[in-house]
Amino acid sequence: MSAAWWHALVALIAIAVAAVWPLPPALSFADVLQARLGAAVVAAIACALLAAVRGWRHGLWIGVSIGSATVAVLVLLAHFNATADCLADYDGRSIVIGREYAADAASYIAANPGLAPSDRLLDAGGVPQRIWSAESIRSCRLWVSWGATVTIPLFAVSVAALIPRGRPRVPSRPRVPPLAPGTLAGAAVYDAFISYRHTEPDKTYALDILESLERRGLRVAIDFRDFAANEHFLSEMERCIKESRYVLCVITSQYLASDHTSEEAIISKTLDLADRRKRLVPLVFERVELPVWLHGLVGIDFTESASVEPMERLLDLVAVSLRDADQRPR
């Protein structure tokens, strides 16, 4: 099931919960209806917006989920507290009262200290406005009704934020044959080869790069699609590096892990030092110390603190140099 359908399912569950969430009988029918409809509409809109958002990084989605769940829990606790403070019994039924006394009830409060809210409501003949301020009663009614149902879209956002982002499946294409002997110097089969770690969020970063470059008409090689199924992985990696104008390295702490040395060795072996500085492009998604084989390279900053738009900078690098190469005399 696609991510959009998962978001729709979360929205439907939130709407169902909003319809059956228990609310105090002290609330009027209008208050209950508004609270339920409001929660259902907000949950549906929030899930739709989350389904439409693209480009956020994995860590940001985790932060949205945790933040939304935290706010929901705090609001729910405030609702339970309001339910305990803002309801009183009168003549066998529950009535919403307030937390602050009305100004004209000061003499009554002074003369009758320590009475329970239900006793005060009994003295007021069941009319809470005689004891509590109108603003305080409105605040209590809001927390008793909306304080409960507003947590539903908040929890829905928390769950929906954890749904993996949907993306179009990368189209398959026939393997591009290697350059034939005698091909003009400087010719290349691919504009770029993407080197990345096969774990999340690194794989998501690589797919975003692939999609953005190919949307501009550039030719990009990536292992799961462009490596021949009957060839050795390292041999195919070496072939793609040789046949690519750029090697784009998705740099994270996972990419530089100790068990990820085979790809570094292939890149270093395939490209000599001078050529490496012209063709290797570190795409820095985490602030890490670059290894020796990447020392001296500026790279492109994809972290959240990047001062320029990184994707535009990458596109300018690959597309502009491609145009310059096409304009060189043959």
C-alpha positions as CSV (number, residue, x, y, z in Angstrom):
1,M,0.0,0.0,0.0
2,S,1.4,3.4,-1.0
3,A,2.2,6.2,1.5
4,A,-0.9,8.2,0.4
5,W,-3.2,5.3,1.3
6,W,-1.5,4.9,4.7
7,H,-2.1,8.6,5.3
8,A,-5.7,8.2,4.3
9,L,-6.1,5.2,6.6
10,V,-4.7,7.3,9.6
11,A,-7.1,10.1,8.7
12,L,-10.1,7.6,8.7
13,I,-9.1,6.1,12.0
14,A,-8.8,9.6,13.5
15,I,-12.3,10.5,12.2
16,A,-13.7,7.3,13.7
17,V,-12.1,8.0,17.0
18,A,-13.4,11.6,17.0
19,A,-16.9,10.3,16.4
20,V,-16.8,7.9,19.5
21,W,-14.5,9.8,21.9
22,P,-16.3,10.0,25.3
23,L,-17.2,13.5,26.3
24,P,-18.8,14.6,29.5
25,P,-22.6,14.7,29.5
26,A,-22.4,18.2,31.0
27,L,-21.7,19.5,27.5
28,S,-24.5,20.6,25.2
29,F,-25.2,18.9,21.9
30,A,-23.8,21.8,20.0
31,D,-20.5,21.7,22.0
32,V,-20.1,18.0,21.4
33,L,-20.9,18.3,17.7
34,Q,-18.4,21.1,17.2
35,A,-15.7,19.3,19.1
36,R,-16.1,16.1,17.1
37,L,-16.4,17.7,13.7
38,G,-13.5,20.1,14.4
39,A,-11.2,17.2,15.3
40,A,-12.3,15.1,12.3
41,V,-11.7,18.0,9.8
42,V,-8.4,19.0,11.3
43,A,-7.1,15.4,11.3
44,A,-8.1,14.9,7.7
45,I,-6.5,18.2,6.6
46,A,-3.3,17.5,8.6
47,C,-2.9,14.0,7.1
48,A,-3.5,15.3,3.6
49,L,-0.8,18.0,4.1
50,L,1.7,15.5,5.4
51,A,1.0,13.2,2.5
52,A,1.8,16.1,0.1
53,V,5.1,17.2,1.8
54,R,8.3,16.1,0.1
55,G,11.9,16.8,0.6
56,W,12.0,16.8,4.5
57,R,14.8,14.7,6.0
58,H,14.2,11.6,8.1
59,G,15.3,13.3,11.3
60,L,12.9,16.2,10.8
61,W,10.0,13.7,10.4
62,I,11.0,12.0,13.6
63,G,11.0,15.4,15.3
64,V,7.5,16.2,14.0
65,S,6.2,12.9,15.3
66,I,7.8,13.3,18.8
67,G,6.8,16.9,19.1
68,S,3.2,16.3,18.1
69,A,2.8,13.3,20.4
70,T,4.3,15.4,23.3
71,V,1.9,18.2,22.7
72,A,-1.0,15.7,22.5
73,V,-0.1,14.2,25.9
74,L,0.2,17.6,27.6
75,V,-3.1,18.7,26.2
76,L,-4.7,15.4,27.3
77,L,-3.4,15.8,30.8
78,A,-4.8,19.4,30.9
79,H,-8.1,18.0,29.7
80,F,-8.2,15.5,32.5
81,N,-7.3,18.2,35.0
82,A,-10.1,20.4,33.7
83,T,-12.6,17.6,33.9
84,A,-11.8,17.2,37.6
85,D,-12.0,20.9,38.3
86,C,-14.7,22.2,36.0
87,L,-17.6,19.8,36.6
88,A,-20.0,19.8,39.5
89,D,-23.2,17.8,40.2
90,Y,-26.5,19.4,40.6
91,D,-29.9,17.6,40.9
92,G,-28.4,14.4,39.6
93,R,-26.7,15.9,36.5
94,S,-23.3,17.2,35.7
95,I,-22.8,21.0,35.0
96,V,-19.8,22.9,33.7
97,I,-18.6,25.4,36.2
98,G,-15.6,27.7,36.3
99,R,-12.2,27.9,38.1
100,E,-12.4,31.6,39.0
101,Y,-15.2,33.2,41.1
102,A,-17.3,36.1,39.8
103,A,-16.5,39.5,41.3
104,D,-20.0,39.9,42.8
105,A,-19.7,36.6,44.5
106,A,-16.8,37.7,46.7
107,S,-19.0,38.3,49.8
108,Y,-20.6,34.8,49.5
109,I,-17.2,33.1,49.1
110,A,-15.8,35.0,52.1
111,A,-18.8,33.9,54.2
112,N,-18.7,30.3,53.0
113,P,-15.1,29.2,52.8
114,G,-14.2,25.5,52.1
115,L,-17.4,24.5,50.4
116,A,-17.2,21.9,47.7
117,P,-18.1,23.0,44.1
118,S,-21.3,20.9,44.1
119,D,-22.4,22.6,47.4
120,R,-21.7,26.1,45.9
121,L,-23.6,25.1,42.8
122,L,-26.5,24.0,45.0
123,D,-26.5,27.4,46.8
124,A,-26.6,29.1,43.3
125,G,-29.7,27.1,42.3
126,G,-27.8,25.3,39.6
127,V,-26.8,28.6,37.8
128,P,-22.9,28.5,37.7
129,Q,-22.8,32.2,36.5
130,R,-23.9,33.3,40.0
131,I,-20.7,31.9,41.5
132,W,-18.1,31.7,38.7
133,S,-17.1,34.2,36.1
134,A,-18.4,33.8,32.6
135,E,-14.9,33.8,31.1
136,S,-13.9,31.1,33.5
137,I,-16.9,29.0,32.6
138,R,-16.1,29.4,28.8
139,S,-12.5,28.3,29.4
140,C,-13.6,25.2,31.3
141,R,-16.1,24.3,28.6
142,L,-13.4,24.7,26.0
143,W,-10.9,22.4,27.9
144,V,-13.6,19.8,28.7
145,S,-14.7,19.5,25.1
146,W,-11.9,20.6,22.7
147,G,-9.2,19.7,25.1
148,A,-10.1,16.1,24.6
149,T,-10.8,16.0,20.8
150,V,-7.9,18.2,19.7
151,T,-5.5,15.4,20.8
152,I,-6.9,13.2,18.1
153,P,-5.4,15.1,15.1
154,L,-2.2,15.6,17.1
155,F,-1.8,11.9,17.6
156,A,-2.7,11.4,13.9
157,V,0.1,13.7,12.9
158,S,2.5,11.9,15.1
159,V,1.6,8.6,13.4
160,A,1.4,10.0,9.9
161,A,4.9,11.6,10.2
162,L,6.4,8.1,10.7
163,I,5.0,6.8,7.4
164,P,7.8,6.4,4.9
165,R,7.6,9.1,2.2
166,G,6.0,7.9,-1.0
167,R,8.0,8.3,-4.1
168,P,7.6,7.2,-7.7
169,R,9.3,3.9,-8.5
170,V,12.6,4.6,-10.3
171,P,12.0,3.4,-13.9
172,S,14.2,0.6,-15.1
173,R,16.1,0.9,-18.3
174,P,18.4,-1.3,-20.4
175,R,22.0,-1.4,-19.2
176,V,24.1,1.2,-21.1
177,P,27.0,-0.7,-22.8
178,P,30.6,0.3,-21.8
179,L,32.5,2.8,-23.9
180,A,34.0,1.1,-27.0
181,P,37.7,1.3,-27.6
182,G,38.7,4.4,-29.5
183,T,35.9,6.5,-28.2
184,L,36.7,10.2,-28.1
185,A,38.5,11.2,-24.9
186,G,36.2,12.9,-22.4
187,A,33.1,11.1,-23.6
188,A,31.0,9.4,-20.8
189,V,28.1,7.1,-20.6
190,Y,26.7,8.7,-17.4
191,D,26.7,12.2,-16.1
192,A,27.0,11.0,-12.5
193,F,27.3,7.8,-10.4
194,I,25.8,7.9,-6.9
195,S,27.8,6.2,-4.1
196,Y,25.8,5.7,-0.9
197,R,25.2,3.4,2.1
198,H,22.3,1.0,1.7
199,T,20.6,2.0,5.0
200,E,18.1,4.7,5.9
201,P,18.2,7.6,5.7
202,D,21.1,7.3,3.2
203,K,19.1,5.4,0.6
204,T,16.4,8.1,0.7
205,Y,19.0,10.8,0.2
206,A,20.4,8.9,-2.8
207,L,17.0,8.4,-4.4
208,D,16.2,12.1,-3.9
209,I,19.5,13.0,-5.7
210,L,18.7,10.5,-8.5
211,E,15.2,11.8,-9.0
212,S,16.3,15.5,-9.1
213,L,19.1,14.9,-11.6
214,E,17.1,12.8,-13.9
215,R,14.2,15.2,-13.9
216,R,16.6,17.6,-15.5
217,G,17.4,15.1,-18.2
218,L,20.8,14.0,-16.8
219,R,22.0,10.5,-17.1
220,V,22.7,9.0,-13.6
221,A,23.9,5.5,-12.6
222,I,22.9,3.9,-9.4
223,D,23.7,0.3,-8.3
224,F,20.2,-1.3,-7.9
225,R,19.2,-0.3,-11.4
226,D,22.3,0.1,-13.5
227,F,24.5,-2.8,-12.3
228,A,24.3,-5.9,-14.5
229,A,22.6,-8.7,-12.6
230,N,25.2,-11.3,-13.8
231,E,28.3,-9.3,-12.9
232,H,30.3,-8.9,-9.7
233,F,29.2,-5.9,-7.6
234,L,32.7,-4.4,-7.3
235,S,33.3,-4.8,-11.1
236,E,30.1,-3.0,-11.9
237,M,31.0,-0.3,-9.5
238,E,34.4,0.2,-11.1
239,R,32.7,0.3,-14.6
240,C,30.2,2.9,-13.6
241,I,32.9,5.1,-12.0
242,K,35.0,4.9,-15.1
243,E,32.0,5.7,-17.3
244,S,30.7,8.6,-15.2
245,R,31.7,12.3,-15.4
246,Y,31.1,12.7,-11.6
247,V,31.1,10.4,-8.6
248,L,28.6,11.7,-6.0
249,C,29.3,10.4,-2.5
250,V,26.4,10.7,0.0
251,I,28.4,11.4,3.1
252,T,27.0,10.4,6.5
253,S,28.4,8.8,9.5
254,Q,27.1,5.5,8.2
255,Y,28.8,5.9,4.9
256,L,32.1,6.3,6.6
257,A,31.6,3.2,8.9
258,S,34.5,0.8,9.1
259,D,32.8,-2.0,7.1
260,H,32.2,0.3,4.1
261,T,35.8,0.3,2.9
262,S,35.4,-1.7,-0.3
263,E,33.7,1.2,-2.2
264,E,36.3,3.7,-1.0
265,A,39.0,1.4,-2.3
266,I,37.4,0.9,-5.7
267,I,36.9,4.7,-6.1
268,S,40.5,5.4,-5.0
269,K,41.9,2.7,-7.3
270,T,39.8,3.7,-10.3
271,L,40.6,7.5,-10.1
272,D,44.1,8.8,-9.7
273,L,44.7,11.7,-7.3
274,A,44.5,14.5,-9.9
275,D,41.4,13.0,-11.6
276,R,39.8,12.4,-8.2
277,R,39.8,16.0,-7.3
278,K,37.9,16.9,-10.5
279,R,35.3,14.2,-10.5
280,L,34.6,13.3,-6.8
281,V,31.8,15.4,-5.2
282,P,31.1,14.8,-1.5
283,L,27.4,15.5,-0.7
284,V,27.6,16.2,3.0
285,F,24.4,15.2,4.8
286,E,26.1,15.0,8.2
287,R,29.0,17.0,9.8
288,V,31.7,14.3,9.8
289,E,35.4,14.3,9.3
290,L,36.1,13.4,5.7
291,P,38.4,10.4,5.1
292,V,41.9,10.8,3.5
293,W,40.6,9.9,0.1
294,L,38.2,12.9,0.2
295,H,40.6,15.4,1.9
296,G,40.9,18.7,0.2
297,L,37.5,18.5,-1.6
298,V,35.0,21.2,-0.8
299,G,31.8,19.2,-1.6
300,I,28.2,20.4,-1.3
301,D,26.6,21.0,2.1
302,F,23.2,19.2,2.3
303,T,22.9,19.7,6.1
304,E,20.1,21.8,7.6
305,S,22.5,24.6,8.3
306,A,23.5,25.0,4.6
307,S,23.6,28.6,3.6
308,V,22.7,28.0,-0.1
309,E,20.3,25.6,-1.8
310,P,22.4,22.4,-2.2
311,M,20.4,20.8,-4.9
312,E,20.6,23.8,-7.1
313,R,24.3,23.9,-6.6
314,L,24.7,20.3,-7.6
315,L,22.5,20.8,-10.7
316,D,24.5,23.8,-11.7
317,L,27.7,21.8,-11.3
318,V,26.6,18.8,-13.4
319,A,24.5,20.6,-15.9
320,V,26.9,23.5,-16.6
321,S,29.9,21.3,-17.0
322,L,27.9,19.0,-19.3
323,R,27.0,22.0,-21.5
324,D,30.6,23.1,-21.6
325,A,31.7,19.6,-22.6
326,D,29.1,19.5,-25.4
327,Q,30.4,22.8,-26.7
328,R,34.0,21.8,-26.9
329,P,35.3,21.2,-30.5
330,R,35.5,17.5,-31.4
